[in-house]
Amino acid sequence: MHPTTTLLPLPAEAPPSLTQILDEVTTVLCHILPSSLSVKSFSTRWQVLRSKLATLKSSISEVSDSLHWSESPLLQTLLPNILSTLHRVQTLCDQCSDPTFNPGKLLMQSDLDMATGWLSNQIHDLDLLLRSGVLRQTNAIVLSQPVPGSGKEDLGFFIKDLFTRLQIGGIEFKKKAMESLLQLLSDDEKSANLVAKEGNVGYLVQLLDLNSHPSLREQAVSAVSILASASDQSRKFVFEEGGLGPLLRTIESGSTGLKEKAAMAVEAITTDPDNAWAISAYGGVPILIELCRSGSTTAQSRAVGAITNVSKVEDIRTALVEEGAIPVLVQLLNSGTASTQEKAANCISILASSGEFFRALITQQDKGLQRLLQLLHESSSSDTLEHVLRAIYSLSASESISRVLSSSTTFIIRISEIIKQGSIISQHISASLLSNLSISDGNKRAVSGCMGSLVKLMESAKPDGIQEVAANALVSMLAVRSSRKELVRDEKSVMRLIQMLDPKNELVSKKFPVAVVSAVMAGGSQGCRKRLVAAGAYGVLQRLTEMEVAGAKKALQRLSGNRLKSILSRTWRA
């Protein structure tokens, strides 16, 4: 038997270093360029190839001059690919120079065109890498998240490095770069503007394409959504780079999560009126309406928000109606989330204020007005109440709706409650409704408790017009005798009226408190007169009459009429 021999494995040959590969690329280039000059066949194609080779040589020279080029992991893939392409070009050069070689004209043309395409792509990648500046940085090639508080310069370099990897790296490089980008955007909201400025938002938009790698596409949707929502500047970049169309396509065909993120971006983009018009150009109106019908609750809210934004564009409102937006919006008033209800009410208020055509469509919907009234009673959100009140106020311009609202005691009581406890905007709209509707005396008596709040609103400088609507609502309420007596028994309200009448008070237009005092004295009540005179109304009205303030003389006459009559009676008897 022969002794067993153990064979030791031969040591594996070490792969060439990046420096060796670069040297070989340079050597091959220096050989191909002059040798290609002697090629006579396919001269036009070789002329293009030589131009590409010369450009590549210049880029390679710039790479070798960069201090930290050998640390770049991107070059570890790119340089070997370039070397492989150059070897192929060298082979083609040898074949075209050999008169005995006959591969076929069409085949050689195809091979030369393919080589030109490869070189073009690799030159493009090298150019991106060089323009990013990462090869010239001492801290370049380590893809590490900047620490909190990092300066703009460090952040800017990090962002350039990320986008360089996104555009010329392999799929794993791209995924890691996207993860780092999303982390940066999530951790630091202020970084969005720098990402938009230093990065390549257009490339992110390209990744939204259906043909992109699924995981990259999902990450790109997230990144674009954050950029669109973060600031005016980053949102402008997303829109100008053509992001709206791909985002709408994502809503059409994406998963539930992608639809939600894309809808968030579209809602943000359309907050700018200069962008909102483009929804129609991209065919986005039916896409958003369908998302309202069948999307998740989150997606519905975003879609309604986008529809609300575009409803402010006059030319798009008709498209919304034609695509069936109004029934969907009315349905969402009571079936959607609180956020969706608020946005739906806002959109309906915009449409209702746009003319009788839209008001008729809203009121013709099954329970359209009833759903608004229901939400008015059920919602605790001040913003939602404001939008609902605006919608109801706009609808009340229709005579039939005005009659329904005027006869609804429940509605009248609700707006009186809002006058007492609502936000200043809601109070303003509610007071406008109270002054405009033809309310019965019985309903006026039922809500007389809000008169003190109306007097207080007359002191408000903002919003514009609130003093007038509060005064008009109060004058309407004072048509009822019991309301006049109730108001003068409220010492705080009487003192507020006297203070507003004082000529030294420049915050309130005098015509409003003058109209209220005149309304209080319209019935000639001796008790009302005594209380107003005791509070000092006679003196301030006298001064206002001397100043020729409109209505002051008439109010003074009403206030002093019974007193003069009593004096004349006593004089006659004497």
C-alpha positions in Angstrom: 0.0 0.0 0.0 1.2 3.5 -0.8 1.3 6.0 2.0 -1.5 8.5 1.9 -0.5 11.9 0.6 -2.1 15.0 1.9 -2.4 17.7 -0.7 -2.2 21.2 0.7 -4.4 23.8 -1.1 -2.5 26.4 -3.1 -2.6 29.9 -1.7 -5.3 31.9 -3.5 -4.0 34.6 -5.7 -4.8 38.0 -4.1 -7.2 40.1 -6.1 -5.6 43.2 -7.7 -5.8 46.3 -5.6 -7.7 49.4 -6.7 -4.5 51.1 -7.6 -3.4 48.2 -9.8 -6.8 48.3 -11.6 -6.5 52.1 -12.1 -3.0 51.7 -13.5 -4.2 49.0 -15.9 -7.1 51.2 -17.0 -4.7 54.0 -17.8 -2.3 51.6 -19.7 -5.1 50.2 -21.8 -6.5 53.6 -22.6 -3.0 54.8 -23.7 -2.8 51.9 -26.0 -6.3 51.9 -27.5 -6.4 55.6 -28.4 -3.5 55.7 -30.8 -4.1 52.2 -32.2 -7.8 53.0 -33.0 -6.6 55.8 -35.3 -5.4 53.2 -37.8 -8.8 51.5 -38.0 -10.3 52.2 -41.4 -13.6 50.2 -41.3 -16.6 51.6 -39.5 -14.9 55.0 -39.3 -17.9 56.9 -38.1 -18.5 54.6 -35.1 -14.8 54.6 -34.2 -14.8 58.3 -34.3 -17.6 58.3 -31.6 -15.7 55.6 -29.6 -12.5 57.6 -29.7 -14.4 60.7 -28.3 -15.7 58.5 -25.5 -12.3 57.1 -24.8 -10.7 60.6 -24.7 -13.4 61.7 -22.2 -12.8 58.6 -20.1 -9.1 59.2 -20.0 -9.7 62.8 -18.8 -12.0 61.5 -16.0 -9.6 58.8 -15.0 -6.8 61.3 -14.7 -9.0 63.5 -12.5 -9.8 60.5 -10.3 -6.1 59.7 -9.9 -5.4 63.3 -8.9 -8.0 63.1 -6.1 -6.3 62.5 -2.7 -8.8 59.9 -1.4 -10.0 58.1 -4.5 -8.7 54.7 -3.4 -11.0 54.8 -0.3 -14.2 55.0 -2.4 -16.2 51.7 -2.3 -18.0 52.9 -5.4 -14.8 52.7 -7.4 -14.3 49.1 -6.3 -17.2 48.2 -8.6 -16.9 50.9 -11.2 -13.2 50.6 -12.1 -13.3 46.8 -12.8 -16.4 47.4 -15.0 -14.5 50.1 -16.9 -11.5 47.8 -17.4 -13.7 45.1 -18.7 -15.3 47.5 -21.2 -11.8 48.7 -22.3 -10.7 45.1 -22.9 -13.7 44.6 -25.0 -13.0 47.8 -27.0 -9.4 46.6 -27.4 -10.6 43.3 -28.9 -12.9 45.2 -31.3 -10.1 47.4 -32.3 -7.9 44.4 -33.1 -10.7 42.7 -35.0 -11.4 45.8 -37.1 -7.7 46.2 -37.9 -7.4 42.6 -39.1 -8.3 42.4 -42.8 -8.8 38.6 -42.5 -11.4 38.9 -39.7 -14.9 38.9 -41.1 -17.6 38.7 -38.3 -20.3 40.3 -40.4 -21.1 44.0 -40.8 -24.3 44.1 -38.8 -22.8 42.1 -35.9 -19.8 44.4 -35.7 -21.9 47.5 -35.8 -24.0 46.1 -32.9 -20.9 45.3 -30.9 -19.4 48.8 -31.5 -22.7 50.5 -30.5 -22.9 48.4 -27.3 -19.4 49.3 -26.4 -20.2 53.0 -26.9 -23.2 52.7 -24.7 -21.2 51.0 -21.9 -18.6 53.7 -22.0 -21.3 56.4 -22.0 -22.8 55.0 -18.8 -19.5 54.5 -17.1 -18.4 58.1 -18.0 -21.7 59.4 -16.6 -21.1 57.5 -13.3 -17.5 58.8 -13.1 -18.7 62.3 -13.7 -21.3 62.0 -11.0 -18.7 60.7 -8.6 -16.3 63.5 -9.4 -18.9 66.3 -9.3 -20.1 65.1 -5.9 -16.7 66.1 -4.4 -16.6 62.9 -2.2 -13.2 61.9 -3.6 -11.6 65.1 -2.3 -12.8 64.8 1.3 -10.7 63.5 4.1 -13.7 62.0 5.8 -15.2 61.0 2.5 -16.0 57.5 2.1 -17.5 56.3 5.3 -21.2 56.5 5.1 -22.0 57.4 8.7 -24.9 59.5 10.0 -23.9 63.0 11.0 -24.1 63.6 14.7 -26.8 66.0 16.0 -25.6 69.6 15.6 -23.4 68.9 12.6 -22.6 71.9 10.5 -24.1 72.5 7.1 -20.8 71.6 5.4 -20.7 68.2 6.9 -24.4 67.6 6.3 -24.0 68.8 2.7 -21.1 66.4 2.0 -23.0 63.5 3.6 -26.0 64.2 1.4 -23.9 64.4 -1.8 -22.3 61.1 -0.9 -25.7 59.5 -0.4 -27.0 60.6 -3.7 -23.8 59.6 -5.5 -24.3 56.0 -4.1 -27.9 56.1 -5.1 -27.1 56.9 -8.7 -24.0 54.8 -9.4 -23.9 52.1 -6.8 -25.2 48.6 -6.9 -28.6 47.7 -5.4 -27.2 47.1 -1.9 -25.4 50.5 -2.0 -28.7 52.1 -3.1 -30.7 50.5 -0.4 -28.3 51.5 2.4 -28.1 55.1 1.0 -31.9 55.3 1.0 -32.1 54.0 4.5 -29.6 56.7 5.6 -31.4 59.4 3.7 -34.7 58.4 5.4 -33.1 58.4 8.8 -31.7 61.8 8.2 -35.0 63.2 7.1 -36.8 61.6 10.0 -34.3 62.7 12.7 -33.9 66.2 11.5 -36.9 68.0 9.9 -34.7 71.0 9.0 -32.5 68.8 6.8 -35.1 68.6 4.1 -34.1 72.0 2.5 -30.5 70.9 2.4 -31.4 67.6 0.9 -33.4 69.3 -1.8 -30.5 71.7 -2.5 -27.5 69.4 -2.3 -29.1 66.2 -3.4 -30.8 65.1 -6.6 -34.6 65.2 -6.1 -35.1 64.5 -9.8 -33.4 61.1 -9.3 -35.7 60.3 -6.4 -38.7 61.1 -8.6 -37.3 58.7 -11.2 -37.3 55.9 -8.6 -41.1 56.3 -8.2 -41.4 54.7 -11.6 -43.2 51.3 -11.6 -40.2 49.7 -13.2 -37.9 50.6 -10.3 -36.8 48.0 -7.8 -39.7 47.5 -5.4 -37.9 48.2 -2.2 -36.2 51.3 -3.7 -39.5 52.5 -5.0 -41.1 52.2 -1.6 -38.2 54.1 0.1 -38.3 56.7 -2.6 -42.0 57.3 -2.0 -41.3 57.8 1.7 -38.5 60.2 1.0 -40.4 62.3 -1.6 -43.4 62.4 0.8 -41.3 63.8 3.6 -39.6 66.3 1.3 -43.0 67.5 -0.1 -44.4 67.9 3.4 -41.4 69.4 5.2 -41.1 73.0 3.8 -42.1 75.3 1.0 -38.6 75.1 -0.5 -38.3 71.3 -0.6 -41.9 71.0 -1.8 -41.1 73.3 -4.7 -38.2 71.0 -5.7 -40.4 68.0 -5.7 -43.0 69.7 -7.9 -40.5 71.3 -10.3 -38.8 67.9 -10.8 -42.1 66.4 -12.0 -43.0 64.6 -8.8 -46.8 65.1 -9.0 -47.5 62.7 -11.9 -45.6 59.7 -10.5 -47.1 60.3 -7.1 -50.6 60.1 -8.7 -49.7 56.9 -10.5 -48.5 55.5 -7.2 -51.9 56.3 -5.7 -53.5 54.4 -8.6 -51.4 51.2 -8.4 -49.5 51.2 -5.2 -50.0 49.2 -2.0 -52.0 50.7 0.9 -48.9 52.1 2.5 -47.6 53.6 -0.7 -51.0 55.2 -1.4 -51.0 56.8 2.0 -47.5 58.3 1.6 -48.1 59.4 -2.0 -51.4 61.0 -1.0 -49.7 62.8 1.9 -47.2 64.2 -0.7 -50.0 65.2 -3.1 -51.9 67.0 -0.4 -48.7 68.9 0.6 -47.9 69.8 -3.0 -51.4 71.2 -3.7 -51.3 73.5 -0.7 -49.5 75.9 -3.1 -52.1 77.3 -5.5 -49.5 77.6 -8.2 -49.2 73.8 -8.0 -52.9 72.8 -7.5 -53.9 73.5 -11.1 -51.6 70.7 -12.3 -53.8 68.1 -10.7 -56.2 68.4 -13.5 -53.4 68.3 -16.1 -52.2 65.0 -14.7 -55.7 63.5 -14.6 -55.6 63.5 -10.8 -59.1 64.5 -10.0 -60.8 61.1 -10.5 -57.8 59.4 -8.9 -58.2 61.4 -5.7 -62.0 60.9 -5.6 -61.6 57.2 -6.0 -59.1 57.2 -3.1 -61.8 59.0 -1.0 -64.2 56.2 -1.9 -62.0 53.1 -1.4 -58.8 54.1 0.4 -57.8 53.5 4.0 -58.9 56.1 6.5 -55.5 57.7 6.4 -55.5 57.8 2.6 -59.0 59.2 2.6 -58.0 62.1 4.9 -55.1 63.0 2.6 -57.1 62.7 -0.5 -59.9 64.9 0.8 -57.2 67.4 1.9 -55.8 67.5 -1.7 -59.3 67.8 -3.2 -60.0 70.7 -0.8 -56.8 72.4 -2.0 -57.6 72.1 -5.7 -61.3 73.2 -5.1 -59.8 76.7 -4.5 -58.9 76.7 -8.2 -62.0 77.9 -10.1 -61.3 76.0 -13.3 -61.0 72.7 -11.3 -64.4 73.0 -9.4 -66.4 71.9 -12.5 -64.2 68.9 -12.9 -64.8 67.9 -9.3 -68.5 68.1 -9.8 -68.3 66.1 -13.1 -66.3 63.3 -11.4 -68.8 63.0 -8.6 -66.9 64.7 -5.7 -69.9 66.2 -4.0 -71.7 62.9 -3.0 -68.4 61.5 -1.8 -67.7 64.6 0.3 -71.2 64.6 1.8 -70.9 60.9 2.7 -67.6 61.6 4.5 -69.1 64.3 6.7 -70.3 61.7 9.1 -68.5 58.5 8.1 -64.9 59.6 8.0 -62.4 60.2 10.8 -62.4 63.6 12.6 -59.6 64.8 10.3 -61.5 63.7 7.2 -64.7 65.3 8.4 -63.0 68.6 9.0 -61.5 68.6 5.5 -64.7 67.5 3.8 -66.6 70.3 5.6 -63.9 72.7 4.5 -64.2 71.6 0.9 -68.0 71.8 0.9 -67.8 75.3 2.4 -65.5 76.4 -0.5 -67.9 74.8 -3.1 -71.0 76.3 -1.4 -69.5 79.8 -1.5 -68.7 79.4 -5.3 -72.2 80.1 -6.5 -75.8 78.9 -6.7 -74.9 76.0 -9.1 -72.8 74.4 -6.4 -75.1 75.2 -3.6 -78.0 73.5 -5.4 -75.9 70.3 -6.0 -74.9 70.1 -2.4 -78.5 70.6 -1.1 -79.8 68.1 -3.6 -77.6 65.4 -2.2 -79.3 62.9 0.1 -79.3 64.5 3.6 -76.6 67.0 2.5 -77.8 69.8 4.8 -78.8 67.3 7.5 -75.3 65.8 7.6 -73.8 69.3 8.1 -76.3 70.1 10.9 -75.5 66.7 12.5 -71.8 67.4 12.4 -72.4 70.9 13.8 -74.0 69.3 16.9 -71.6 66.4 17.3 -68.1 67.8 16.6 -66.0 69.1 19.4 -63.3 70.4 17.0 -63.2 74.2 16.7 -61.7 74.0 13.2 -64.4 71.5 12.0 -67.2 73.7 13.5 -65.8 76.7 11.6 -65.8 74.9 8.3 -69.3 73.5 8.9 -70.6 77.0 9.8 -69.1 78.5 6.7 -70.8 75.8 4.6 -74.1 76.4 6.3 -73.8 80.2 6.0 -73.0 79.9 2.3 -76.0 77.5 1.8 -78.3 79.9 3.6 -78.0 82.2 0.6 -80.5 79.9 -1.0 -84.0 81.0 0.0 -85.3 77.5 0.7 -82.3 76.7 3.0 -82.7 80.0 4.8 -86.4 79.1 5.6 -85.4 75.6 6.9 -82.7 77.1 9.1 -84.8 80.0 10.4 -87.5 77.6 11.6 -85.1 75.1 13.3 -85.1 75.9 17.0 -82.4 73.2 17.5 -80.1 75.0 15.0 -80.8 78.5 16.4 -80.0 77.3 20.0 -76.8 75.6 18.7 -75.5 78.7 17.1 -76.3 80.7 20.2 -74.2 78.3 22.2 -71.4 78.8 19.8 -71.7 82.6 20.2 -71.3 82.1 23.9 -68.5 79.5 23.9 -67.0 79.1 20.4 -63.8 80.4 18.8 -63.8 83.9 17.6 -64.2 82.8 14.0 -67.1 80.5 14.9 -68.7 83.3 16.9 -68.4 85.6 13.9 -70.1 83.2 11.5 -72.8 82.3 14.0 -73.6 86.0 14.6 -73.8 86.5 10.9 -76.3 83.7 10.7 -78.3 85.0 13.6 -78.5 88.5 12.0 -79.4 87.2 8.5 -82.0 84.6 9.3 -85.7 85.4 9.7 -86.0 84.0 13.2 -89.4 83.9 15.0 -89.9 85.9 18.3 -90.2 82.6 20.1 -86.8 81.4 19.0 -85.3 84.9 19.7 -86.6 84.6 23.3 -85.1 81.0 23.5 -81.6 82.2 22.7 -81.6 85.6 24.4 -78.9 84.3 26.8 -76.3 85.0 24.1 -76.9 88.7 24.0 -74.2 89.4 26.6 -71.7 87.6 24.3 -72.8 89.6 21.3 -72.2 92.8 23.2 -68.7 91.6 24.1 -68.1 90.7 20.4 -68.8 94.3 19.5 -65.6 95.2 21.3 -63.5 92.9 19.2 -61.2 94.6 16.7 -60.6 91.4 14.7 -61.7 89.7 12.5 -62.9 92.5 10.3 -66.6 92.9 10.2 -67.3 91.2 13.6 -68.5 94.4 15.3 -71.1 95.0 12.6 -72.5 91.4 12.5 -72.6 91.3 16.3 -74.5 94.6 16.4 -76.9 93.5 13.7 -77.6 90.2 15.5 -78.2 92.1 18.7 -80.6 94.6 17.0 -82.5 91.7 15.6 -82.8 90.0 19.0 -83.9 93.3 20.6 -87.0 93.4 18.4 -88.5 91.3 21.2 -89.7 93.2 24.3 -88.5 90.7 26.8 -85.0 90.7 25.3 -84.8 94.4 25.7 -85.6 94.2 29.4 -83.2 91.3 29.8 -80.3 93.2 28.2 -80.6 96.3 30.4 -80.7 94.1 33.5 -77.2 92.8 32.6 -75.1 95.5 34.2 -71.9 94.3 32.5 -73.4 94.5 29.1 -74.8 98.0 29.8 -71.5 99.2 31.0 -69.8 97.8 27.9 -72.3 99.6 25.7 -71.7 102.9 27.5 -67.9 102.5 27.2 -68.2 101.8 23.5 -70.3 105.0 23.1 -67.6 107.1 24.8 -66.0 109.3 22.1 -62.6 108.6 23.7 -63.0 104.9 22.8 -61.6 104.7 19.2 -61.6 100.9 19.0 -65.3 100.6 18.2 -67.2 102.4 15.4 -69.9 104.5 17.3 -72.7 103.6 14.8 -72.9 100.1 16.2 -73.5 100.8 20.0 -75.7 103.7 18.9 -77.9 101.3 16.9 -78.1 98.9 19.9 -79.2 101.7 22.3 -81.7 102.9 19.7 -83.1 99.3 19.4 -83.4 99.0 23.2 -85.4 102.2 23.4 -87.6 101.3 20.4 -90.4 100.2 22.6 -90.2 103.3 24.8 -89.8 101.3 28.1 -89.5 103.6 31.1 -87.5 100.9 32.9 -85.0 100.5 30.1 -84.6 104.3 29.9 -83.9 104.6 33.6 -81.2 102.0 33.5 -79.5 103.4 30.5 -79.6 107.0 31.9 -78.3 105.8 35.2 -75.4 104.1 33.5 -74.5 107.5 31.7 -76.0 106.9 28.3 -77.6 110.3 28.1 -74.3 112.3 28.4 -72.3 110.2 25.9 -75.2 110.3 23.4 -75.4 114.1 23.7 -71.7 114.4 22.9 -72.1 112.0 19.9 -75.0 114.1 18.7 -72.9 117.2 18.9 -70.3 115.4 16.9 -73.0 114.5 14.3 -72.5 110.8 14.6 -75.0 108.9 12.5 -78.0 107.7 14.5 -76.9 109.4 17.7 -79.6 112.1 17.5 -82.4 109.6 17.0 -81.1 107.4 19.9 -80.9 110.5 22.2 -84.5 111.4 21.3 -85.7 107.9 22.1 -83.8 108.0 25.3 -85.1 111.4 26.4 -88.6 111.3 24.8 -90.5 110.2 28.0 -88.6 112.6 30.1 -89.5 115.6 27.9 -93.1 114.4 27.8 -93.2 114.3 31.6 -91.8 117.8 31.9 -94.3 119.2 29.4 -97.2 117.6 31.2 -96.2 119.1 34.5 -95.8 122.6 32.9 -99.3 122.3 31.3 -100.9 121.4 34.6 -99.2 124.3 36.3 
